[in-house]
């Protein structure tokens, strides 16, 4: 528990710094923009998914660090409670790090396989591959069109 607090503090600082940077970039006065002024060249879905994955991996690394610290304490004075804590924190670290890695990979694949919006000259009979995420009541996954 003693190492989770610094990890949470660092995560809070990073997130508040990102919010401050976004506000600074927007400027002190926000003006209403037309739909034509919005820059749509950045794929926000893949960026958000990948960013969430990076944060998830970082939180998992924090749990892994905590499990390592508790393992050192367990090696000095072994107790059943400490063994259970080490096992639980290691399991949480594994799940978060692998899950976060999957989210980053999903964001990268989504970005690479999505339509870039740049229309190539249409060729008669040209085949393209298209992959989209599907989220709905009771289902989540990917659809592919070839």
Secondary structure, 3 states (H helix, E strand, C coil): CHHHHHHHHHHHHHHHHHHHHHHHHHCCCCCCCCHHHCCCCCCHHHHHHHHHHHHHHHHHHHHHHHHHHHHHHHHHCCCHHHHHHHHHHHHHHHHHHHHHHHHHHHHHHHHHHCCCCCCCCCCCCCCCCEEEEEEECCEEEEEEEC
